[in-house]
Amino acid sequence: MKKDAGRPLPYGASFAHLSDELTRLDLLISRQVLRLRAGMPEQQPGSGLYISHDEVDRLLQDGEGLRPDPPEIMANRRQFELLGQEISARVAASLEEKIFLALPCLARMFGLSPLELQALVICLAPELDRRYDTLYAYLQNDITRKKPSVDLVLQLLADRREQRWQLRQLFAGGATLLRSGILQSVADPLSPSGSSDLAMLLKVDRRMVDFIMGDNALDNRLNRCARLLSPTIPLDGVAAAPDLKARLLGLASRHISREMIREKMVLHLHGPAGSGKTTLALALCRELQCPMLVVDMELLPAGDEEWENTVLLALREGLLTRAILFCDNIDSLGERADKGRALLKKLARAIAEYGWLVFLAGEKPWSGEDCFDELQFVSTPVPTPQVPIREQVWQNMLAAEPADISQKWSARLARRFALTPGQIGQAARSAHTLQAAGGRDRKLSLSDLHAACRSQSQHKLAELSVRIEAKYTWADLVLPEEKTALLKEICAQVRHQYRVFAEWGFERKVAYGRGLSVLFSGPPGTGKTLAAQVMAAELQLDLYKIDLSGVVSKYIGETEKNLNRIFAGGERSNAILFFDEADALFGKRTEVKDAHDRYANIETSYLLQKMEEYEGMVILATNLRSNMDEAFTRRIRFIVEFPFPDAALRARIWKSHFPGEAPVRDGIDYDFLARRFQVAGGSIRNIVLNTAFLAAESNEEISMEHILHGVRREFEKIGKLWNEETINRSDSTRT
């Protein structure tokens, strides 16, 4: 044995160990050759292509174990044992010196026994040296069988028939070598039906050969669904709550300090898209000094068997690369209603077998206890970060701007839009794209950033609502001064929500209901929808008008589902929710006479619950406040009454509806129109618009005649009495 001061010399590298293992294999082959020659006549040309009488007679002679081994076989066995002892000692010395040896590493990863490792070497040899093709063909007495069969491996590993029978379990379907894919069965083209499992040919998986030979690149069978990442972002640089990062690092560190193969942990991270689940896991991997293998579960094959094989490949790849597995889009399994649960159980079983530390990432929370009960399972939310963290992300994105502008804009955007770090990054890039589209000299504006933020909101409200373009300003809204002042106060509460609740500590005093609920009440056309648009434009938020006909369902429980979808979509969209004609859905609670009445009241209570949970603004509009349930309105933060406009307000409304560019003839008597026609702002808007088209058709300036014609058409539409003589008389008096 090679020694240095009485100690075995470690291997300098993996190839030196491989060379010794092949030398030991050569001893096994030599022993088998001696055994064959002792009981087999000299082969004749063409042997192996037919079966002779002498061959049958020889096979029927069962002399195994009756004769002692000849001296040359005894010497071979002794030499084999000595070399095995030397290899074991040098491997142990190498491990002490932390020298990487591929075969012992595989044995530790997959728990291979010494005999399984020898079987692997036997199957590996033809991949390293083609002379083994000829040797294996000779030992199997068939020039076409150049790969080792199960029978040949057993013949080389065991001298006695009983021993070979015991070792057959090494090649059972569920045994490690085949289950892990280290070894694969190979079809015999000359005997496609085979004879028995003993005749099955074996080969080493291509990825395993690459690993043993020092090539540890990602298995190309995973290229379609996986990528291997080297973490570079430090944990301190991740936009997440410090307590969340500390908790996850503690869990992972305690786990990884133990034996990876035996300890199994699954960390389930759930939160909205872009919340930083991948970045957080990658930073944790950096702390643990491990790469991360990201597998997109949506891209896995559809077939059950192929799906399971791909999962096993990914877990095996995690072992080979010493990477932590990150299963992204895990919620996609739940979408496969018929098979989702079964696939989760298969995933859990595969992790228990070949995993060590595995991240699962999705948007939906779930316990996983029913599927991962045999593993250490921890589910942790990764929510949209709070304002201070969002503000820091914005500052990073706006670092090219002057410091004072970056700080001011970052604070405003972080408070206005509850975006994830990923969405903030996308919004910043979109805003710079808008800037570049405007020309070389155009500077980035806050309006660009607001527009980009709104575009990043995940608008999933389209099925049950309509997005209203908010372009009006306070100048377009004609209301009594005290009503306008109240609306501006409501907007101020939205702007300063973070300061009051977070910085001033009111969140400790208000456990729920931190959002703004507002009731607009007043006759049709008095400006309720317009006011909602003005407030949305002022706050730079999207406004969604809820389609009540799509919300209310005759089926019990469906209305609550629709409401949940609306409020969940609103949270993700940072939107103002506007329920028009809300009394149709949220009116007075009915007297309970049957099951439908009881569920109607449940729907009202459910709305109150969702409104109190909602962090944004909810506006309810009704034409008649008396129709609303008093118990409901008491829990509304603000109630704004929209009165029918008096003559002075109507005059302002008439003037405000004519744009400055419109060709309006001098002498339009807005005071007369206001006094004579008692109509609300909505009707005035229709009249002015119809008047403009009438003047355009006649190619004339807009005159009183056009306006009066428009009034007449509006009166006919709404069913009001039109008195031509009265109009003419009033007009002549005015003249």
N, C-alpha and C positions, 0 to 999 in steps of 0.2 A: 504494500500500500504506500502511496506517495505521502510523505510526511515532512513537516517542517518543525523541528524541535519536538518531535513526538506527537504532533497534532496533524490531522489530515489537512491537506491543502484544499481550500475552496476552489470551485470552478471559476475560471476567469470570466466566462460568459456562457450563455445558454447552449451555444453550438458545441462546446466542449463536453457538456453533459449529454447532449444528443448523440455525440460520437461514441461515448462509452455505452449508452443504452443500445445502440446498434451493434456494438461489439458483443454485448451480452446476448442480443437477439441472434447473432451469428452462432453463438454457442448452442442456443436452443435448436436452431436449424441443423447444425452439425449433429447434434444428438439424434434428431429425428431422422436424418439421413442414415446414420449408423443403424438405427433401429430398423429402418426400411430395408436396408441392404442385408441385414442379418436374416430377414424372413422373406425376402423377395428375390426371385431370379433376375438375372440381367435383362433389362428391358430390350425388346426387339424393335426394329423400325416399325412405325405404325402403331406402336403400343398406345393405348388410350383411345383408339378409334374403334376397337372391337374388344370383346371379352372372350378370352381363351378358356379352354378346359382347365389348364393349369392354374389360371387365375381364380376360377371358381373353387377348385380344390384347396388352394391356399387360404381363401377367405373362410372356408368352412372349418379350418383348423383353428380352434380356439385355444391357443397356447399362451395367451396373455397371462402373465403372472406365474406361469409354471417354471419358466427358466430364469435364473439370476441374470442381472445385467452383465454384459461382458466388461472387461477391464477398461476398454476405451470409453464406454458410456459412463462408468463410475468416475473416471478421471475428468470427463467433460462436466459431470454434475458438480464435482468438487470445484473445478475452475469457475463454473457458473456462480456457485455460492460465494466464493471469495470475491469475485468481481462485483456481485450484488452488495456485499458488505462494504467494499471500497466506495462504490457509488453512493450508498446511503450515508456513509460518513462524510463524504465530500459535499453532498447535498446539504447535510446539516450544517457543515462549516460555512457553506455559501449563504445559508439563511441567516446565520449569526452575523455575517458580514453584510447582510442586506443586498446580496447580489441576486439579480433577477434571473430565475431559471424557468423557462416556459412550462415544461411538463409538470414540475412540482406545483407551480402556480395553478395550473388547470386542476390538478388533483385536489388542492385546497378549495378552489372555487366550487367544484361540483361534488366534493366528498368522495373522490375516487379511491378505491382500495388499491393496494399494490398490484393485485392480479388484474384489476381493470386498467391500471396504468400500463401494465405489460401488454394487455390486449390492444390498447391504443397504439403502442409502439409497433406491434406487429402489423397493424393496418396502415400505420404511417410510413413504414419503411419504403414501399414502392413510390411514394411521393417524393422521397429524398434521394433514392438511388435505384435506377432501373434494373440493376442486376437482380433485385428481389422479384421482378416479374418472372424471370427464368427460374429462380429458386422455388418460387411458390408453384409454378406450373409443374416442375419436377416433383415436388412433394405431393401434389395432387394427381400426378400421373396423367396430366391432360394439358397439352400445350396451349389450349384456349383459355384455361382458367389461371390468369396471371394475377388476379386479386385474391386475397385470402378469403376462404369460406369460414363459416362458424366452426365447421369440423376441423379445419386446419388449425385455427386459433386454439381450440381445445386440445388438439393433439400436441401442440407446442407447449401449452401451459401445464398439462397433466400427463403423467406417465401411465396411470392406471385408468381403466374404463370407468370404475365407480367415481373416481375424482372428476372425470370429464362430465359425467352425468350431473354431478353436483354443481359444476361450473356453468352449466347451460343457462342457469338463471341470470348470468351476466348479460345474456342477449335476449331476454324476455322483452316484450313490447313496452312494459312499464319500467324497465330497468334504466339506470342512469345513462348509460352510454348511448342507447337509442332514443330514450325519452328526451334527453337534452339536445339531441341532434349532433353530438360529437361524432358518432358513427352513423352511417346511412347504409341501408341495404341497396344492392345494385342488381338490376335485372341481368339474367344470364341469357344472351341472345340465342345461344345454341340449345338452351333448355328452358324456354319461357314458362312452362308450367312448373318447373322445378321438380325436385324429388322429395325433399323434406326441409325443415328449417336448418338442419345441419349443412345442407348444400348451399344455403344462402350466402352470396358473396357480400363482402363488406368493404367500405371505403371511409376515409376520414372526410368530414365536411370541409369544403373549400375554405370557409372562414377560419376553421380551427387550424388548418395547415398554415394559413397566412399568419395567424397569431403565433404559432410555434416558431415560424421562420422570421419573426420580428416585425411583420407588417400588421399594425393594429388599426388600419383604416376602417371606417364604418362599413358594415356589411351592405353590399350593394342591393340586397333584397329589401333593405329598409329605406332606400333613397326616396321612394315615393311618399313616405309618411313620417320620416324621422330626420333629425339633424343633430349633430353633436356640437355642443357649444362649449367654448372655453370662457369661463367667467372672468370679467375684467372690472365690473362695477363693484365698488366697495359697498358694504351694507349701510354705511353712513350716508351714502349718496342716493339711497332708494327713497322715493317719496311715499313713505308710509309712517304710521304712528310709531313712535319709539317703543312703546310697550308691546306692540305687535311684533316688531322685529326682535326684541329681546326674548319674548316668549318662544318664538319659533326657533331662534338660535339655541336657546337652552334645550329644547326638545331634541333638536337634531344633534347637538354636540354630545349630549348624554348618550344618544343612540350610537353615534359613530365611534365613540371611544371604546365601544365593546366590539366583539367579534361580528363583523358585518354579515357573514353568511348565516349565522344562527339567529340574530335578532332581526325581527321583521317589523317595520314601522311604515304606516301609511299616513301622510299628512294631506288632508283634503282642504284646499284653498278655494273659497267661493266668494264671488263678488262680481260687480258689473264689468263689462268688457272694457279693457284699458285701465283697470284699477291698479295694474302693476303686479299681477300674480306671477307672471313669468320672470319679470325683473327681480322681484323679491326672492323667488326660489333660486335664481341664478346668483344673486349676491350671497345667499346662504351657502351655496356650493363653493363660492370663492372662500368663504370663511372656513369651510371644511376641507379646502384644498382638493376638490373633486370637480371634474367636468360634469356637464349636465346633458343628458340625452332626452331631447324633446320629441315626443311622439304625438302626432295629431290624430286623435281617435276618430275623427270624422273621415280620415283618409284611409282607414284600414279596410281591407277587402270585405265584401258583403257576405260571402259564404262563411258558414260557421267554422268549418274545419280550417279554411285558409286564414280566417280571422284569428283563431286560437294559435295557429302556427306562427303567425306574425307577432302576436303578443309574446310568445315564448322566445322568438328570435330577439325581440327588443329587450326582454329581461336578460337574456343571455348576453346580449351586447353590453348591457349595463355592467355585468360581471367582468367581461373581457376588457372593457375600457376603464373599469373602476369608476363608472359614471353613475350619478344619481338620476333615476328615471323620472321624467316629468310628463305625465299623461294629460295633454291639453284637450279641451272640449269634451270632458268626460260626460257632460249632459247629453251628448248625442246618443249615448247608449239608452238613456231613458226614453228617447223618442222612438226607439224600436220597441213599441209596446208589447209585441208578442215575444220578443227575445231579450229585451233589455236586462231584466233581472237575471236570466240565465247567464248572459255574457258577463255581468258584474261578478257573479259567483265564479265563473271560469277565470276571470282576471284575478280575483282574490286567491284562488287556488294556485295560479301560476306565480303570484307574488310570494305566497307561502313557500313555494318550492324553489324559486330561483331569484327572488327579489331580496333587497335588504332595506334601503330607504327609498320610498316611492312617493312622489307628489302626484296628487290628482287635482286638476283645476277645472272649474266650471263656474257658471253664474248662479246656479240654484243651490240652496243649502239642503243637505240631507245627512242623516246620521251615519248611514252605512253599516249599522250594527248587524242588520240581518244578513248582510253579505260578507262582511269583514270581521265576523265575530272571533275568528281564530287569530287575528292580527291585532297589534297595537294600532288603534285607529283614532286619529284626532282631526276633527273638522273645525276649521277656523275661518271666520269671515275676513275678507280683505275689502273693506268698503271704500267708497269714494273718500279721499282724504279730506280732513277739515280745512278751513280757510287758511291758517298759517302755512300749511304744507302746500296747498294749491298756489298760494302767493309766491312761495319760493320757486315752484316749478315755472310759474309765469316769468319771474325775474330771470331764470336761466334761459328761457326761450327768447326773452327780449333783451339779452345782454348787449346786443349791438346798438340799442337805443341809448340816448343820454340817460345818466343815472337817475335824475329827478323824474323824467318821463317814465322810465321803466318802473320805478317804484310806485308812482301814482297810478299808472295803468294796471300794474299787477294787483295792487290792492283792490281796485274797482272791479276788475274781471274776476278775481278770486271770490269776492263777495256776491257778485251778481250771478255767476254761473257755477253750478255744482258739477264740474267736469272732472273726469278721471285724469291722471297724468298722461295717459295715452291720448285722450281726446284733446288735452291742452296742447300737446306736441303737434297733433294734426291741425288744430285750429291755428296755431302760430304759423305753420308752413302754408296753410291756405291763405292766411292774411298776407303773407309776403308774396304769394303768387298774385293776389289781387293788386298789391302794390306794384309789382313788376309789370302787370298788364296795363297799368295806367301811364307808363312812360318812365324813362330813365330818371327824370328829375322829380318824380312824384314820391313823396315821403309816406311812410306807413302811418295810418291814422287809426284812431280809436274806433271809428266806424267800421274800418276793415276788420278789426279784431272782433267787434260785436257780431258782424255778419258771419265771420268764420266760426265763432262760438255757437251761434244758432244752427249753423249747418252741421256741426258736430253732434248736436243733440240727436239721440236716436228716436226719431219720430215714429212711434208705433201706434199712433192714435188715428191714423187715417181711416180705419175701418168703421169707427164709431164717432168720428168727429171731422170737422172741416177746419183747416188752417185759414185764418183771416189775416190778410195783409194789413199791417198796422202802419198807416202813413199819415194819419191825422195828427195835428198838434193842438195845444190848448186854445189857439186862436180859432180853430174850427168848431170848438165846443161852446155853445151858447147856453149858459145856465145862470141862475142866480149866483151871486158872488160867494155866498156861504156854501153852496153845493160844490162849486169849483174848488174852494179852499179845502173842503172835506176830502175831495178826491186827491188833491195834492198831499194832504196829510197821510192818506193811505199809501201813496207812492213812497213817501219819506220813510214809512215803516218798513217797506220792502228794502230800501237802500241801507237802512241802519239796523237791519235784523241781527247781523252778526255782532255788531258793537254792543247792542243791548243784552242779547242773550249770552253771548260768549265772554266778551271783554268785561261787561258790567255784572256778570254772574247771575242774570235773571233766569238762566236755564235751570239753575238749582231750585228755583221757586215755581217754575212752570214745567211740570213733568210732560205734558202733552198739549197739543193745540197751539204750537208755535207758529204755524202758518197763518195766513190771512184769509178769513172767510168774509165775503162781502155780499150783501143783498141789495140789488138795484130794483126799486119798485116805482112804477109809474105807468101811465097810459101808453099805448103804442105810439111810436114815433117821437117820443120825448127825449131820445138821445142815449138810451141805455147801452146799445151796442156801440155807438160812436164813442161813448165815454170809455168803454172797455178797450177800444182800439187806441184811443189817445194815451191811456195808461200803459198799454203794452209798448207803444212807441217811446214813451218817456223812459220806461225801464229797460228798453232794448231787449224785450223778451218776446217769444212767440205767443200768439193767442190762438187757442183752439176752441171752436164753438162745438158743443156736444150735440150730436144728433139724437134727440130723445127717442125718436121712433125706433132707432136701432138699439137703444139701451134697454127699454122696457120690454119684457118678454112675458108671454102668458104662461110660460113654463116655470114652475116653482124652482127657485134657485138660480135661474139663468140671469136675472137682473143683477144679482150680487156678483156673478162672474163677470158680467160686462163692466160693472162699476170698478171692480178690482183691476181689470185690464186698463181702464181709463186712467185710474190714479197711478198705477204702476208705470204706464207709458208717460204720464205727466212728470213723474219723478225723474225719469231718464231724459226727458226732453227739456227740463227746466222751463216748463211752459205755464202760462196762465190758462186755467180751465174755466170756460164760460158756458154755464148751463142756461140757455135761453128758455123762457116760458117754463121755469122750474116748478111752478105750482102743478103742472100736469103730472109730474113725477113725485114731487115732494110736498104735496098739499096736505090738508088736514088729515090726520089719521082717522081711519074709518072705524066705525063701531064693529067689533068683531062678531060677525054673524056666521061666517064659515071659514074654511081653511084659507081661502084666497084673501079674505080680509086680514087674517092674522099675518100672512106672509107679506101683504102690502105694508103693514106696519113694521115688519122686520126689515124690509127694504129701506124704509126711511131711517131706521136706527143704524143700519149698515152704512148709509151715506154719511150720517153724522160721524160715525167712527172713522171712516176713510178721510173725511175732511179734517178731523182733528189730528190724524196721523200725517197728513200731507204737509210738506215743508214749504210749499209754494203758495200761490194765491189762487183761490177759488171764488169765482163771481157767479152768483145766482141772479137771474133776472125774472121778474114776474110783472104782469100787467095789473094785478090786483093783489095787494099785500094781504087783504082779508082772507084770501084763499089759502094762505100759508099757515101751517100749524104753529101755534104760538110757542109750544115747547121746542119747536125746531128753530124759530127765529131768535129765541132767547140765547141760543148758543152761537149765534152769528156775531163776529167781532164788530162789523160795521153795517149799518143800514142806511142807504142813501135814497131819499125820496126824489124822484124826478117829476116836478110839477108840470102841469100843462102850461105852456108859455103864455104870459100875458102879452098885451099889444107891444110893449117896449121890447121884450125879448124876441117877439116874432119879427119885429122890424130888423133887429140885429141878425136874426137868422136869414131873412131875405137877402140882406146885403152880403152876408158871409158866403152865400152859395154861388155868387157870381164871381168867377176868376177874373184877375186883372187883365188877362189877355182877351177876354170875351168882348166882342163889339156891342156894347150896351149903349143904347141911345140916351142922350141927356134927358132928364125930366122924369125918370122912373120914380114914382112916388111910393117909396117903401113903407112910409107911415100909413098911407091909405090902404096898401095891401095888408098890412098888419091889422089895422082896425076893421077892415071889411071882411076878411076871411079868417075865421077862427080855426086854423088847422095847425097841427103839430109839425115839428121840424122834419119828420119823415115825409110827410105829404108835400111840404115846401120843396124839399129836395127833388121829389118826382116832378113837381110842376116846373121848376127851373130847368131840369134836364129836358123835359118834353118841349119846353119853350125854345131851348137852344136848337134842337133839331128842326123845329118848325121854321125858325129864322134862317137856318142854314139851307133849308129846302127852297125858301123864297129868295135866298141870296140878299138878305136885308139885315140891318142891325136889329138887335133884340129890342122890342118896343113894348109898351103897355098892352097893345093889341095882342101881341104874341103871348104875353103873360096871362092875360085874361082868357085867351083861348086854352092855355094850359090849365088854368084853374077850372075851367068848365069840364075839361076831360077828367081831371082828378075828382071833381065832385060827382060826375057820372059814375066813376069807378067805385067810389066809397059809398054811394047812395045818398049823397046830400042834395038838397033841393037847390036847383039853379034858377035864379030869377033874373032874366035878361033885362027887364025894365028897371029893376032896382039897380043893377050894375050901371046901366046907361045913365040913370038919374044921378047916381052917386058920382059917376065920372064927370058929368056935365057940371055938377055943383063944385067938384074939385077944380075943374078947369076955370 
